Amino acid sequence: MTLQERANPAPAETGEEFRTRLRAFFTDHHPGRAPKDPAERFAWNRRWLATMFDHGYAGPGWPREFGGMELSFAHQVIYQEELARARVPGPLGTGLGIVAPTIIKYGTREQRDRWLGPMLRGDKVWAQGYSEPGAGSDLPSLRTTARRDGDEYVVNGQKVWTTHAGDADLFFTLVRTGTPQSRQKGITYLVVDARARGVQVRPLRDLTGGHAFAEVYFDDVRVPVADRIGEENEGWPLVRTSLGHERAAGAMNQAALYRRVLTELEDLARERGLLADPLVRARFTDLEIQVRIIRYNAQRIISDILAKGEPGAASSVSRLLISAFEQEIHEFALDLLGPAALLGKSAAQSVQRSRWLHGFLRTRASTIGAGTREIQLNTIAEQVLGLPHDPAMPPR
Ligand SMILES: Cc1cc2nc3c(=O)[nH]c(=O)nc-3n(C[C@H](O)[C@H](O)[C@H](O)COP(=O)(O)OP(=O)(O)OC[C@H]3O[C@@H](n4cnc5c(N)ncnc54)[C@H](O)[C@@H]3O)c2cc1C
């Protein structure tokens, strides 16, 4: 019996029995509190991912042949809820939700074998090198080039806002192999070794004071042709798969996570005697409705992926809802706490180590990352409501 078969629900096991078993697994193997030091925290997170993988409890939606659990829709929902409840760390890097579905769909057998297992186990951390200065929403204008030289490409250019670039082992990037004007017809999907000669990572400091992302420079970096996903100049359909999954990936675990966060904020309001205020209650009711809508929408995405293999436009709806919700709940938290919310985490009177202020600052970026709010609105207008195509965007 494989690890996955052992971890997976038996036909006779009900959802609640599966939940109980998951809960026991997360309790028995819980990695404890996260270390404060970033390097130690990173290693701790990696160890936890390996533990989940080694016991067959990783990759709830992934095919079993790649180390996943291939759970049913209903069991994936339970899995995400229990993961959030257990407060255990999730995947490192941006690979799992974004490039993995692309590799599963477009990669060769050899690439799947080489990349998927180590990604799921946390042995290799992946970062997404799409955006460039001047190529964000208008991604087809990207200028990083790759010139074919025998069995290798020679890559030159710059990426920006690469989340987890400093921790990454591999970058999944988009490069121009066509003419400078070729737009989306001359783009190729390449995987670049983060430690290859000519790769330089320069951290960028964000609003919270952290270094979540970086600029990445490529100076004559040599990349084996074997590390190209799909055909040369035909990377664009892969991008659409990746972006759709990027927007979908967060949906289910964020729905479960924000259910918990909302309860935590309610507890805080209760402790501070604020929950009796009718205006406070009205805002909590509104947030409760939103969190449920996010959850139902996430379920639509999972059922789309299971039925059609792609998340579809529901992922843009989800991204829009979650980014607005994330900002609203943190703004509300600051309103509730008043000036106390502004105290730094080391201040004696700080509230919950200033997590709400940190969340408020962090979520300023929510309506930008994974495609801006305006781009999501465009997608929803066209693909959900059937309105005309935005002339500023590349043709479909
Ligand atoms: C926290 C965070 C993490 C990120 N991580 C990564 C990562 O790991 N890898 C990566 O490659 N990138 C990453 N990004 C970059 C992100 O994908 C881009 O910032 C985003 O796509 C927007 O591109 P831009 O910043 O170039 O803004 P622009 O595209 O220049 O947009 C500027 C403004 O113009 C608006 N706009 C542009 N075009 C249109 C249009 N057609 N219609 C209406 N309005 C429009 C935008 O909505 C925005 O308000 C990250 C960004 C953030 C904030």
The ligand as an SDF file (V2000), in Angstrom:
LIG
                    3D

 53 58  0  0  0  0  0  0  0  0999 V2000
    2.9380   41.2730   -2.8350 C   0  0  0  0  0  0  0  0  0  0  0  0
    3.2930   41.0810   -4.2890 C   0  0  0  0  0  0  0  0  0  0  0  0
    3.9270   39.9230   -4.6820 C   0  0  0  0  0  0  0  0  0  0  0  0
    4.2720   39.7290   -6.0220 C   0  0  0  0  0  0  0  0  0  0  0  0
    4.9370   38.5820   -6.3720 N   0  0  0  0  0  0  0  0  0  0  0  0
    5.3080   38.3850   -7.6500 C   0  0  0  0  0  0  0  0  0  0  0  0
    6.0620   37.2270   -8.0140 C   0  0  0  0  0  0  0  0  0  0  0  0
    6.3670   36.3730   -7.1920 O   0  0  0  0  0  0  0  0  0  0  0  0
    6.4440   37.0820   -9.2990 N   0  0  0  0  0  0  0  0  0  0  0  0
    6.1210   37.9930  -10.2580 C   0  0  0  0  0  0  0  0  0  0  0  0
    6.4680   37.7640  -11.4100 O   0  0  0  0  0  0  0  0  0  0  0  0
    5.4220   39.1250   -9.9420 N   0  0  0  0  0  0  0  0  0  0  0  0
    5.0150   39.3370   -8.6590 C   0  0  0  0  0  0  0  0  0  0  0  0
    4.3200   40.4870   -8.3230 N   0  0  0  0  0  0  0  0  0  0  0  0
    4.0650   41.4980   -9.3330 C   0  0  0  0  0  0  0  0  0  0  0  0
    2.6150   41.6290   -9.7220 C   0  0  0  0  0  0  0  0  0  0  0  0
    2.2070   40.5360  -10.5180 O   0  0  0  0  0  0  0  0  0  0  0  0
    2.4680   42.9620  -10.4700 C   0  0  0  0  0  0  0  0  0  0  0  0
    2.7680   43.9970   -9.5430 O   0  0  0  0  0  0  0  0  0  0  0  0
    1.0770   43.1670  -11.0170 C   0  0  0  0  0  0  0  0  0  0  0  0
    0.8210   42.2680  -12.0690 O   0  0  0  0  0  0  0  0  0  0  0  0
    0.8830   44.6090  -11.5410 C   0  0  0  0  0  0  0  0  0  0  0  0
    1.9060   44.9820  -12.4130 O   0  0  0  0  0  0  0  0  0  0  0  0
    2.7090   46.3620  -12.2100 P   0  0  0  0  0  0  0  0  0  0  0  0
    3.1530   46.4410  -10.7840 O   0  0  0  0  0  0  0  0  0  0  0  0
    3.7230   46.4240  -13.2940 O   0  0  0  0  0  0  0  0  0  0  0  0
    1.6300   47.5060  -12.4100 O   0  0  0  0  0  0  0  0  0  0  0  0
    1.0520   48.0260  -13.7940 P   0  0  0  0  0  0  0  0  0  0  0  0
    0.6750   46.8690  -14.6350 O   0  0  0  0  0  0  0  0  0  0  0  0
    1.9950   49.0240  -14.3460 O   0  0  0  0  0  0  0  0  0  0  0  0
   -0.2660   48.7300  -13.3280 O   0  0  0  0  0  0  0  0  0  0  0  0
   -0.2950   50.0490  -12.7420 C   0  0  0  0  0  0  0  0  0  0  0  0
   -1.7630   50.4290  -12.5580 C   0  0  0  0  0  0  0  0  0  0  0  0
   -2.4450   50.4890  -13.8330 O   0  0  0  0  0  0  0  0  0  0  0  0
   -3.5860   49.6460  -13.8310 C   0  0  0  0  0  0  0  0  0  0  0  0
   -3.7650   49.0130  -15.1480 N   0  0  0  0  0  0  0  0  0  0  0  0
   -2.8020   48.4790  -15.9310 C   0  0  0  0  0  0  0  0  0  0  0  0
   -3.3400   47.9670  -17.0630 N   0  0  0  0  0  0  0  0  0  0  0  0
   -4.6820   48.1620  -16.9850 C   0  0  0  0  0  0  0  0  0  0  0  0
   -5.8030   47.8590  -17.8210 C   0  0  0  0  0  0  0  0  0  0  0  0
   -5.6560   47.2100  -18.9790 N   0  0  0  0  0  0  0  0  0  0  0  0
   -7.0320   48.2350  -17.4110 N   0  0  0  0  0  0  0  0  0  0  0  0
   -7.2140   48.8730  -16.2470 C   0  0  0  0  0  0  0  0  0  0  0  0
   -6.2030   49.2160  -15.4050 N   0  0  0  0  0  0  0  0  0  0  0  0
   -4.9600   48.8460  -15.7620 C   0  0  0  0  0  0  0  0  0  0  0  0
   -3.2770   48.5800  -12.7900 C   0  0  0  0  0  0  0  0  0  0  0  0
   -4.4410   47.9720  -12.2920 O   0  0  0  0  0  0  0  0  0  0  0  0
   -2.5470   49.4070  -11.7180 C   0  0  0  0  0  0  0  0  0  0  0  0
   -3.4570   50.0660  -10.8720 O   0  0  0  0  0  0  0  0  0  0  0  0
    3.9550   40.7100   -6.9910 C   0  0  0  0  0  0  0  0  0  0  0  0
    3.3090   41.8880   -6.5890 C   0  0  0  0  0  0  0  0  0  0  0  0
    2.9770   42.0690   -5.2550 C   0  0  0  0  0  0  0  0  0  0  0  0
    2.2700   43.3430   -4.8600 C   0  0  0  0  0  0  0  0  0  0  0  0
  1  2  1  0
  2  3  1  0
  2 52  2  0
  3  4  2  0
  4  5  1  0
  4 50  1  0
  5  6  2  0
  6  7  1  0
  6 13  1  0
  7  8  2  0
  7  9  1  0
  9 10  1  0
 10 11  2  0
 10 12  1  0
 12 13  2  0
 13 14  1  0
 14 15  1  0
 14 50  1  0
 15 16  1  0
 16 17  1  0
 16 18  1  0
 18 19  1  0
 18 20  1  0
 20 21  1  0
 20 22  1  0
 22 23  1  0
 23 24  1  0
 24 25  2  0
 24 26  1  0
 24 27  1  0
 27 28  1  0
 28 29  2  0
 28 30  1  0
 28 31  1  0
 31 32  1  0
 32 33  1  0
 33 34  1  0
 33 48  1  0
 34 35  1  0
 35 36  1  0
 35 46  1  0
 36 37  1  0
 36 45  1  0
 37 38  2  0
 38 39  1  0
 39 40  1  0
 39 45  2  0
 40 41  1  0
 40 42  2  0
 42 43  1  0
 43 44  2  0
 44 45  1  0
 46 47  1  0
 46 48  1  0
 48 49  1  0
 50 51  2  0
 51 52  1  0
 52 53  1  0
M  END
$$$$
